[in-house]
Amino acid sequence: MCESFFATLECELLERRRFASQAEARMACFSYVEPRGSPDIEGWYNPVRLHSSLGYRSPMAYEAVAAATAAAAEVAEAQP
């Protein structure tokens, strides 16, 4: 997981920009990981970021579709 995160950070943030100072680069990294002030990496990287293994959907979107599909299947099974 850690190696994947740092590879993504490098590809999506660091290779696309030039920073005027080390402090600016540090703040960009901090904003990438914690854009909403969340206390850890779960703030953006995992729940919001699009994942190829989920059909380029975020885990939150994937889980919402899965829950809706499961609910529809339960309703269909309950009908005689």
Secondary structure, 3 states (H helix, E strand, C coil): CHHHHHHHHHHHCHHHCCCCCHHHHHHHHHHHHCCCCCCCHHHCCCCCCCEHHHCCECHHHHHHHHHHHHHHHHHHHHCC
